[in-house]
């Protein structure tokens, strides 16, 4: 027996889940994704990764700008789905949508709820220095990631793990978890437990004004900031490399435990290895990128930019 599923998702993270649902023989009544957006140098409209994947599978795709229109809600209900599976869709689901599938709406969320409810759980977990995260399947309610949880998988976050690397670990793990949840749902064995309120944190959407590196922070916080924003949207700092201040993207950093930064102003390059003083301690610059250039190891970057010990970053 297979389930009749409506799938709702938009970015790369959602694609493995859709692929597994199709591969396990469930009937996908429709796929919902965010509308195409202008992107690239020509700002041509580009379909989302989920939209592209659904087209390859020959599935019906719907891209409403909102689900609050009663006509959209009626069209959704007319799909007569057993369940909706929601993975990083990007639109709020009003109550008529939540109530339409016979078994409700299941959400795959990339954190250990109630920690990091909201839009950017992978980035926020790393930026906070968390040592562990995971994926969870929950039944959606009208709150923001507040519904009861059915299943979870936990993963450790290494001290140098970036947001991109963690994303790539969690996506297939989440796809497997959803398939197991749908199997339990078919058998009538999917059970839920309420989330505790203790420990709830919100992973607000990343803002452009928080991507700049603050060298006055402790080294651990600077390193967590850099890896939590890598590869996108990317952390950056300003440096004068001979033609006035320019923005340098810091793609990857490392802790420089034991480095002697005593007396150095935060943002000072301490040595030829790219060690930079922070508010306390120091970090090492591993990979950097100038505007319009390609990512370079620090030694190659420093050679081309004529960057030497004693330079002070803004």
VENQUI-V733520 format. One record per residue. N is the residue number from 1. RES is the residue in three letters. BURIAL is # if it has 24 or more other C-alpha atoms within 12 Angstrom, else .. Layout:
((N & RES & BURIAL) (N & RES & BURIAL))
This chain:
((1 & UNK & .) (2 & UNK & .) (3 & UNK & #) (4 & UNK & #) (5 & UNK & #) (6 & UNK & #) (7 & UNK & #) (8 & UNK & #) (9 & UNK & #) (10 & UNK & #) (11 & UNK & #) (12 & UNK & #) (13 & UNK & #) (14 & UNK & #) (15 & UNK & #) (16 & UNK & #) (17 & UNK & #) (18 & UNK & #) (19 & UNK & #) (20 & UNK & #) (21 & UNK & #) (22 & UNK & #) (23 & UNK & .) (24 & UNK & .) (25 & UNK & .) (26 & UNK & #) (27 & UNK & #) (28 & UNK & #) (29 & UNK & #) (30 & UNK & #) (31 & UNK & #) (32 & UNK & #) (33 & UNK & #) (34 & UNK & #) (35 & UNK & #) (36 & UNK & #) (37 & UNK & .) (38 & UNK & .) (39 & UNK & .) (40 & UNK & .) (41 & UNK & .) (42 & UNK & .) (43 & UNK & .) (44 & UNK & .) (45 & UNK & .) (46 & UNK & .) (47 & UNK & #) (48 & UNK & #) (49 & UNK & #) (50 & UNK & #) (51 & UNK & #) (52 & UNK & #) (53 & UNK & #) (54 & UNK & #) (55 & UNK & .) (56 & UNK & .) (57 & UNK & .) (58 & UNK & .) (59 & UNK & #) (60 & UNK & #) (61 & UNK & #) (62 & UNK & #) (63 & UNK & #) (64 & UNK & #) (65 & UNK & .) (66 & UNK & .) (67 & UNK & #) (68 & UNK & .) (69 & UNK & .) (70 & UNK & .) (71 & UNK & .) (72 & UNK & .) (73 & UNK & #) (74 & UNK & .) (75 & UNK & .) (76 & UNK & #) (77 & UNK & #) (78 & UNK & .) (79 & UNK & #) (80 & UNK & #) (81 & UNK & #) (82 & UNK & #) (83 & UNK & #) (84 & UNK & #) (85 & UNK & #) (86 & UNK & #) (87 & UNK & #) (88 & UNK & #) (89 & UNK & #) (90 & UNK & #) (91 & UNK & #) (92 & UNK & #) (93 & UNK & #) (94 & UNK & .) (95 & UNK & .) (96 & UNK & #) (97 & UNK & #) (98 & UNK & #) (99 & UNK & #) (100 & UNK & #) (101 & UNK & #) (102 & UNK & .) (103 & UNK & #) (104 & UNK & #) (105 & UNK & #) (106 & UNK & #) (107 & UNK & #) (108 & UNK & #) (109 & UNK & #) (110 & UNK & #) (111 & UNK & #) (112 & UNK & #) (113 & UNK & #) (114 & UNK & #) (115 & UNK & #) (116 & UNK & #) (117 & UNK & #) (118 & UNK & #) (119 & UNK & #) (120 & UNK & #) (121 & UNK & #) (122 & UNK & #) (123 & UNK & #) (124 & UNK & #) (125 & UNK & #) (126 & UNK & #) (127 & UNK & #) (128 & UNK & #) (129 & UNK & #) (130 & UNK & #) (131 & UNK & .) (132 & UNK & #) (133 & UNK & #) (134 & UNK & #) (135 & UNK & #) (136 & UNK & #) (137 & UNK & #) (138 & UNK & #) (139 & UNK & #) (140 & UNK & #) (141 & UNK & #) (142 & UNK & .) (143 & UNK & .) (144 & UNK & #) (145 & UNK & #) (146 & UNK & #) (147 & UNK & #) (148 & UNK & #) (149 & UNK & #) (150 & UNK & #) (151 & UNK & #) (152 & UNK & #) (153 & UNK & #) (154 & UNK & .) (155 & UNK & #) (156 & UNK & .) (157 & UNK & #) (158 & UNK & .) (159 & UNK & #) (160 & UNK & #) (161 & UNK & #) (162 & UNK & #) (163 & UNK & #) (164 & UNK & #) (165 & UNK & #) (166 & UNK & #) (167 & UNK & #) (168 & UNK & .) (169 & UNK & #) (170 & UNK & #) (171 & UNK & #) (172 & UNK & #) (173 & UNK & #) (174 & UNK & #) (175 & UNK & #) (176 & UNK & #) (177 & UNK & #) (178 & UNK & #) (179 & UNK & #) (180 & UNK & #) (181 & UNK & #) (182 & UNK & #) (183 & UNK & .) (184 & UNK & .) (185 & UNK & #) (186 & UNK & .) (187 & UNK & .) (188 & UNK & .) (189 & UNK & .) (190 & UNK & #) (191 & UNK & .) (192 & UNK & .) (193 & UNK & .) (194 & UNK & .) (195 & UNK & #) (196 & UNK & .) (197 & UNK & .) (198 & UNK & .) (199 & UNK & .) (200 & UNK & .) (201 & UNK & #) (202 & UNK & #) (203 & UNK & #) (204 & UNK & .) (205 & UNK & .) (206 & UNK & #) (207 & UNK & .) (208 & UNK & .) (209 & UNK & .) (210 & UNK & .) (211 & UNK & #) (212 & UNK & #) (213 & UNK & #) (214 & UNK & #) (215 & UNK & #) (216 & UNK & #) (217 & UNK & #) (218 & UNK & #) (219 & UNK & #) (220 & UNK & #) (221 & UNK & #) (222 & UNK & #) (223 & UNK & #) (224 & UNK & #) (225 & UNK & #) (226 & UNK & #) (227 & UNK & #) (228 & UNK & #) (229 & UNK & #) (230 & UNK & #) (231 & UNK & #) (232 & UNK & #) (233 & UNK & #) (234 & UNK & #) (235 & UNK & #) (236 & UNK & #) (237 & UNK & #) (238 & UNK & #) (239 & UNK & #) (240 & UNK & .) (241 & UNK & .) (242 & UNK & .) (243 & UNK & .) (244 & UNK & .) (245 & UNK & .) (246 & UNK & .) (247 & UNK & #) (248 & UNK & #) (249 & UNK & #) (250 & UNK & #) (251 & UNK & #) (252 & UNK & #) (253 & UNK & #) (254 & UNK & #) (255 & UNK & #) (256 & UNK & #) (257 & UNK & .) (258 & UNK & .) (259 & UNK & #) (260 & UNK & .) (261 & UNK & #) (262 & UNK & .) (263 & UNK & .) (264 & UNK & #) (265 & UNK & #) (266 & UNK & #) (267 & UNK & #) (268 & UNK & #) (269 & UNK & #) (270 & UNK & #) (271 & UNK & #) (272 & UNK & .) (273 & UNK & #) (274 & UNK & #) (275 & UNK & #) (276 & UNK & #) (277 & UNK & #) (278 & UNK & #) (279 & UNK & #) (280 & UNK & #) (281 & UNK & #) (282 & UNK & #) (283 & UNK & #) (284 & UNK & #) (285 & UNK & #) (286 & UNK & #) (287 & UNK & #) (288 & UNK & #) (289 & UNK & #) (290 & UNK & #) (291 & UNK & .) (292 & UNK & .) (293 & UNK & .) (294 & UNK & .) (295 & UNK & .) (296 & UNK & #) (297 & UNK & .) (298 & UNK & #) (299 & UNK & .) (300 & UNK & .) (301 & UNK & #) (302 & UNK & #) (303 & UNK & .) (304 & UNK & .) (305 & UNK & .) (306 & UNK & .) (307 & UNK & #) (308 & UNK & #) (309 & UNK & .) (310 & UNK & .) (311 & UNK & #) (312 & UNK & #) (313 & UNK & #) (314 & UNK & #))
